[in-house]
Amino acid sequence: MPVLTVPILTTEAATPRSLLVALDLRGNALEFRPGQAVLVGAHGQPERRPYSIACSPERAAETGRLELLIAVEADGTPGPSFGAMPGTLVDVEGPVGAFTLPAAVDVRWILFVAGGTGIAPLRSMLDHLLRRQPRQRLSLLYSARRSDEFAFIEELRAHAEAGRLELHQTVTRDQSTTWTGRRGRIGRGHFEAVLHEPASTLCVVCGPDSLVDESVTTLRQLGVPDAQIRTETWGR
């Protein structure tokens, strides 16, 4: 696979536990499919780690940037694969991964299920579909530990308010009284609220192993065919 050496353009807090890192592609064309990842490492170092691409191919082409959602280390930095300052060079290899949308989407609904930073590849898919298939019915079930840990939430709410996306959120550890939405781990009750036509819904799930495994079990029980469930886990 080709390797690009590019600088970090910006880093900004997406949530208290994640950073949105933008890489300057410097006019290089990086062809990828929504949902894929790249391998990133410090320039000149052999070790590279996979990171899901958090922007659609269309957005990357328009802006000349590759966006990655990075879980921060204990010291608040993106870790050894990235420098802490804009301008730091990194090596980018890829794209990699088969967690992508079908070549032809022929279902009435697409349900995205995200846990934590699992929203990154789903954001890429969502933006791609909103641009290419604006009439496709889309819904998102998004779980985070606390109410301030939903990345891209203003963007997602804007889509929901415009009627482009049905958005459902739940928090698992937030005990504050300011949160008025749903609480608890994603379970059957959450799916029953968002799964309108199981036999005609493509379900795309990304997040921690437990969330993905439990989601797949529940989706099957609710009548979603195995062929219409696509998953990506991390942590194994």
Secondary structure, DSSP 8 states (H G I E B T S, - for coil): --EEEEEEEEEEEEETTEEEEEEE-TT------TT-EEEEEETT-S--EEEEB-S-HHHHHHHSEEEEEEE--TTSS--TTS-SSTT-EEEEEEEE------SS--SSEEEEEEEGGGHHHHHHHHHHHHHH-TTSEEEEEEEESSTT--TTHHHHHHHHHTTS-EEEEEESS---SS--SEESSS-HHHHHHH-S-GGGEEEEEEEEHHHHHHHHHHHHHTT--GGGEEEEEE--
